[in-house]
């Protein structure tokens, strides 16, 4: 199944739509065939960098962001405090203690939630709201943000175009082994990603990723991927997103791409 929506709050850009020879319907049919081979549902949304049409395939039930939300969190903290030592481990290693330090640097929980939500809005996500109260006692406040794939793809597409984003994007290009999956498996391309994962309240793991892929011509595509099933594990989720990454890598010419 394919959904096509228009990104909100787009930055001016030069974009390239899917070639007529490979219509979105063909992508949807191919992705549906892939999902039948996997042991759990998967979904992806993608958009040209700079803003534009979002193409969404597969399972689109909104899930919580987990550590993918550390990207707008790091940008919000950097803008207030300058570059902070906690930024690198929060993004590169997905260290929760470092991310909590970034959150605390923004003030009260209410102030921090407002600051990170403001970054989402600046990136074109007009829907997501970062909570200001802890929804699950054992997990971070910000990690429980509900972040639908089209909204995450829209934000990621505008991220490189936002002021002061260069450092955060550079950290996404240096992630540790615990995040080297999904679009990271696409060979011979420059990628910048942030992974997120955690147990659902209903059982099973949510595994997701946001990322940027730079083509040889310099144009970029933004992605948001997720997988979840009640019996899923972290390893099965990573395996599923690796298959999605391989599928995307074989179809780069048909995917939207653009520049800031």
C-alpha positions as CSV (number, residue, x, y, z in Angstrom):
1,X,0.0,0.0,0.0
2,X,1.3,3.4,-0.8
3,X,0.4,6.8,0.6
4,X,1.6,10.1,-0.9
5,X,1.5,13.2,1.1
6,X,2.9,16.7,0.8
7,X,5.6,17.8,3.3
8,X,4.6,20.7,5.5
9,X,7.0,23.6,6.0
10,X,9.2,22.8,3.1
11,X,12.5,24.6,2.6
12,X,13.2,25.9,-0.9
13,X,14.9,23.1,-2.8
14,X,15.7,21.5,-6.2
15,X,14.0,18.1,-6.2
16,X,13.7,15.2,-8.5
17,X,10.5,13.1,-8.7
18,X,10.3,9.3,-9.3
19,X,11.0,8.6,-13.0
20,X,7.9,8.0,-15.0
21,X,9.2,4.6,-16.0
22,X,9.1,3.5,-12.4
23,X,5.8,4.8,-11.0
24,X,4.9,4.8,-7.3
25,X,2.5,2.0,-8.0
26,X,5.4,-0.2,-9.1
27,X,7.3,0.6,-5.9
28,X,4.3,-0.2,-3.8
29,X,3.8,-3.6,-5.5
30,X,7.4,-4.5,-5.1
31,X,7.5,-3.4,-1.5
32,X,4.4,-5.5,-0.8
33,X,6.1,-8.5,-2.2
34,X,9.1,-7.9,0.0
35,X,6.9,-7.6,3.1
36,X,5.4,-11.0,2.4
37,X,8.9,-12.5,2.6
38,X,9.6,-11.0,6.0
39,X,8.4,-12.4,9.3
40,X,7.1,-9.0,10.6
41,X,5.5,-5.8,9.2
42,X,7.8,-3.1,8.0
43,X,7.2,0.5,6.8
44,X,9.2,3.2,5.1
45,X,8.6,6.9,4.2
46,X,11.0,8.8,2.0
47,X,11.3,12.3,0.8
48,X,13.7,14.5,-1.2
49,X,16.0,16.6,0.9
50,X,14.9,20.2,1.0
51,X,11.2,19.1,1.3
52,X,8.6,17.8,-1.2
53,X,6.4,14.8,-1.7
54,X,6.7,12.0,0.8
55,X,6.3,8.5,-0.5
56,X,5.1,6.0,2.2
57,X,5.1,2.2,1.8
58,X,4.0,-0.6,4.0
59,X,2.9,-0.5,7.6
60,X,2.3,3.1,8.7
61,X,0.9,2.6,12.3
62,X,2.6,5.4,14.3
63,X,5.1,4.2,16.8
64,X,7.1,5.9,19.5
65,X,10.4,7.5,18.4
66,X,12.8,5.9,20.9
67,X,16.3,7.2,20.2
68,X,15.6,8.7,16.8
69,X,14.2,11.7,18.6
70,X,17.8,12.4,19.9
71,X,18.5,14.1,16.6
72,X,16.1,17.1,17.1
73,X,17.0,17.0,20.8
74,X,20.7,17.4,20.1
75,X,20.0,20.3,17.7
76,X,17.8,22.1,20.3
77,X,20.4,21.7,23.0
78,X,23.3,22.8,20.7
79,X,21.4,26.0,19.8
80,X,20.9,26.9,23.4
81,X,24.3,25.9,24.8
82,X,26.7,25.6,21.9
83,X,28.3,22.3,21.1
84,X,28.1,20.0,24.1
85,X,30.3,17.0,25.0
86,X,27.1,14.9,25.4
87,X,26.1,15.4,21.8
88,X,28.5,12.9,20.3
89,X,27.8,9.9,22.6
90,X,24.0,10.6,22.4
91,X,24.1,10.3,18.6
92,X,27.1,8.1,17.8
93,X,26.6,5.5,20.6
94,X,22.9,6.3,21.3
95,X,23.9,6.8,25.0
96,X,20.8,7.5,27.0
97,X,22.6,9.2,29.9
98,X,24.1,11.7,27.4
99,X,20.7,12.3,25.9
100,X,19.3,13.0,29.3
101,X,22.0,15.6,29.9
102,X,21.0,17.3,26.7
103,X,17.4,17.3,27.8
104,X,18.2,18.7,31.2
105,X,20.3,21.5,29.6
106,X,17.0,22.8,28.1
107,X,15.5,23.7,31.4
108,X,12.4,22.1,32.9
109,X,10.7,19.1,31.3
110,X,8.1,21.5,29.9
111,X,10.7,23.8,28.5
112,X,12.7,20.9,27.0
113,X,9.6,19.4,25.4
114,X,8.7,22.8,23.9
115,X,12.2,23.4,22.6
116,X,12.4,20.0,20.8
117,X,8.9,20.3,19.5
118,X,9.9,23.7,18.0
119,X,12.8,22.0,16.2
120,X,10.4,19.5,14.7
121,X,8.1,22.3,13.5
122,X,11.1,24.1,11.9
123,X,11.9,20.8,10.1
124,X,8.4,20.7,8.6
125,X,6.8,18.2,11.1
126,X,3.5,19.9,11.9
127,X,2.0,17.1,13.9
128,X,4.4,15.5,16.4
129,X,4.5,16.7,20.0
130,X,7.3,15.8,22.4
131,X,5.8,14.9,25.8
132,X,6.7,16.8,28.9
133,X,5.8,14.0,31.3
134,X,7.2,10.5,31.7
135,X,4.8,8.1,30.0
136,X,6.6,4.9,31.0
137,X,8.6,5.1,34.2
138,X,11.6,3.0,33.0
139,X,12.2,5.1,29.9
140,X,13.1,8.6,28.9
141,X,10.4,11.3,28.5
142,X,11.5,12.2,25.0
143,X,11.9,8.7,23.7
144,X,8.2,8.1,24.0
145,X,7.3,10.8,21.5
146,X,4.9,9.3,18.9
147,X,6.6,10.0,15.6
148,X,4.7,8.8,12.4
149,X,6.9,7.8,9.5
150,X,5.8,10.6,7.1
151,X,6.5,13.2,9.8
152,X,9.9,11.7,10.6
153,X,10.8,11.6,6.9
154,X,9.7,15.2,6.4
155,X,11.8,16.4,9.3
156,X,14.8,14.4,8.1
157,X,14.4,15.8,4.6
158,X,14.7,19.3,6.0
159,X,17.3,18.6,8.6
160,X,20.4,19.3,6.5
161,X,18.9,22.6,5.5
162,X,18.3,23.9,9.0
163,X,20.7,26.4,10.6
164,X,23.3,24.8,12.9
165,X,22.5,21.3,11.8
166,X,25.9,20.4,10.2
167,X,27.5,19.0,13.4
168,X,24.5,16.8,14.3
169,X,24.3,15.4,10.7
170,X,28.1,14.7,10.8
171,X,27.6,12.7,14.0
172,X,24.9,10.7,12.3
173,X,27.5,9.8,9.7
174,X,29.7,8.3,12.4
175,X,27.3,6.0,14.3
176,X,28.7,3.0,16.2
177,X,28.0,-0.6,15.2
178,X,24.8,-0.7,17.3
179,X,23.2,1.5,14.6
180,X,24.9,0.2,11.4
181,X,21.8,-1.3,9.8
182,X,18.8,-0.3,7.7
183,X,20.0,2.1,5.0
184,X,23.6,1.7,6.3
185,X,23.7,-1.6,4.4
186,X,23.4,0.2,1.0
187,X,26.9,0.0,-0.5
188,X,29.0,2.7,-2.0
189,X,26.9,5.6,-0.8
190,X,27.3,8.2,2.0
191,X,24.8,7.8,4.8
192,X,23.9,9.6,8.0
193,X,21.5,7.7,10.3
194,X,20.1,7.5,13.8
195,X,18.5,4.3,15.1
196,X,16.0,3.8,17.8
197,X,14.7,0.6,19.5
198,X,12.8,-0.5,22.5
199,X,10.1,-2.8,23.9
200,X,6.5,-1.9,23.2
201,X,4.1,-1.7,26.0
202,X,2.2,-4.5,24.3
203,X,5.2,-6.8,24.0
204,X,7.8,-7.1,21.2
205,X,10.4,-4.7,20.0
206,X,10.0,-1.5,17.9
207,X,13.0,-0.9,15.7
208,X,13.3,2.2,13.7
209,X,15.7,4.5,11.9
210,X,15.9,7.9,10.3
211,X,18.6,8.6,7.8
212,X,20.0,10.5,4.8
213,X,21.6,9.0,1.8
214,X,23.7,11.0,-0.6
215,X,23.8,10.0,-4.2
216,X,26.8,10.3,-6.5
217,X,25.4,13.4,-8.0
218,X,25.1,15.1,-4.6
219,X,21.3,14.8,-4.3
220,X,20.0,13.4,-1.1
221,X,17.0,11.2,0.0
222,X,15.6,11.2,3.5
223,X,14.2,8.0,5.0
224,X,12.2,6.9,8.0
225,X,11.9,3.1,8.6
226,X,10.2,1.1,11.3
227,X,9.2,-2.5,12.1
228,X,7.2,-3.9,14.9
229,X,5.3,-7.1,15.8
230,X,4.2,-8.3,19.2
231,X,6.7,-11.2,19.2
232,X,9.5,-9.3,17.5
233,X,13.0,-9.0,19.0
234,X,15.7,-6.4,18.5
235,X,17.6,-8.8,16.2
236,X,14.6,-9.7,14.1
237,X,13.8,-6.0,13.7
238,X,17.3,-5.2,12.6
239,X,17.2,-8.1,10.1
240,X,13.9,-6.8,8.7
241,X,15.2,-3.3,8.3
242,X,18.4,-4.6,6.6
243,X,16.2,-6.2,4.0
244,X,14.4,-2.9,3.5
245,X,17.8,-1.2,3.2
246,X,18.8,-3.7,0.5
247,X,15.5,-3.2,-1.3
248,X,15.9,0.6,-1.3
249,X,19.5,0.3,-2.4
250,X,18.4,-1.6,-5.5
251,X,15.9,1.1,-6.4
252,X,17.7,4.4,-5.8
253,X,17.0,5.7,-9.2
254,X,13.3,5.5,-8.6
255,X,13.4,7.3,-5.2
256,X,12.8,11.0,-4.6
257,X,16.0,13.1,-4.2
258,X,16.9,16.8,-3.9
259,X,19.1,19.5,-2.4
260,X,18.7,22.2,0.1
